[in-house]
Amino acid sequence: MTESASPYISHPRITVLGVQPGNPPFRIVEIDGYVIGEAKALTDVLMAAAAYGIPVHDADDPEVVRWVGGDKLTWTVH
C-alpha cells in the first residue's frame, strides 16, 4: 500500500525574502503574495503583519512566516 501525500501544504501569509544590499541592508516582505515593503529588522516585519491584521505569536513558526535566505536574526548580507 502506498501512502499519499498530505493534501494540506502550508502556505504562510508572510514571506520575508533574503537580505538585499543597502545602507542599511533590508529584506523584502510579502503578504498574501504581494510585496508590501521592506524590513530592516524583525520589528518591521511584526509591524507589517499587525497592519494587515495577522497575529504573529511565534516568528519561528513556518506556518506563520516563511524566512528565505536566513531566519529572523539574519539582517546582513553574507
C-alpha positions as CSV (number, residue, x, y, z in Angstrom):
1,M,0.0,0.0,0.0
2,T,1.3,3.4,-0.9
3,E,0.7,6.5,1.2
4,S,-0.5,9.6,-0.5
5,A,1.0,13.0,0.3
6,S,-0.9,15.2,2.6
7,P,-3.5,17.4,0.8
8,Y,-2.5,20.2,3.1
9,I,0.5,22.2,2.3
10,S,1.4,25.1,4.5
11,H,1.5,28.5,2.7
12,P,2.2,31.2,5.3
13,R,0.7,34.6,4.6
14,I,4.0,36.3,5.4
15,T,7.2,35.7,3.3
16,V,10.4,37.6,4.2
17,L,12.9,37.4,1.3
18,G,16.7,37.3,1.5
19,V,18.8,40.3,2.6
20,Q,19.4,42.9,-0.1
21,P,22.4,45.2,-0.1
22,G,21.7,48.7,1.1
23,N,22.5,51.2,3.7
24,P,21.2,49.7,5.9
25,P,20.6,46.2,4.4
26,F,16.9,45.2,4.1
27,R,14.6,42.4,3.3
28,I,11.5,42.5,1.1
29,V,8.3,41.5,2.8
30,E,5.4,39.9,1.0
31,I,1.9,39.3,2.5
32,D,-0.5,37.1,0.7
33,G,1.8,37.1,-2.3
34,Y,2.0,40.8,-2.7
35,V,5.1,42.9,-2.0
36,I,4.2,45.3,0.8
37,G,7.5,46.9,1.6
38,E,10.9,46.3,3.1
39,A,12.0,45.5,6.6
40,K,15.3,46.5,8.2
41,A,14.6,44.5,11.4
42,L,12.2,41.9,12.8
43,T,10.1,44.7,14.4
44,D,9.3,46.0,10.8
45,V,8.0,42.5,9.9
46,L,5.9,42.4,13.0
47,M,4.5,45.9,12.4
48,A,3.6,45.0,8.8
49,A,1.9,41.8,10.0
50,A,-0.1,43.8,12.5
51,A,-1.1,46.4,9.9
52,Y,-2.6,43.6,7.8
53,G,-4.3,42.0,10.9
54,I,-2.1,39.0,11.0
55,P,-1.2,37.9,14.6
56,V,2.4,36.7,14.9
57,H,2.9,34.9,18.2
58,D,6.0,33.0,17.1
59,A,8.1,34.4,14.3
60,D,9.8,30.9,14.0
61,D,6.5,29.2,13.2
62,P,6.8,28.1,9.5
63,E,3.0,28.2,9.2
64,V,3.0,31.9,10.0
65,V,6.2,33.3,8.5
66,R,8.4,31.9,5.7
67,W,12.0,33.2,6.0
68,V,14.0,32.9,2.7
69,G,17.8,33.2,2.9
70,G,18.1,33.3,6.6
71,D,16.0,33.4,9.7
72,K,14.5,36.2,11.9
73,L,18.0,37.1,13.1
74,T,19.6,37.5,9.6
75,W,19.8,41.1,8.6
76,T,23.2,41.5,7.0
77,V,24.5,40.4,3.5
78,H,26.7,37.3,3.6
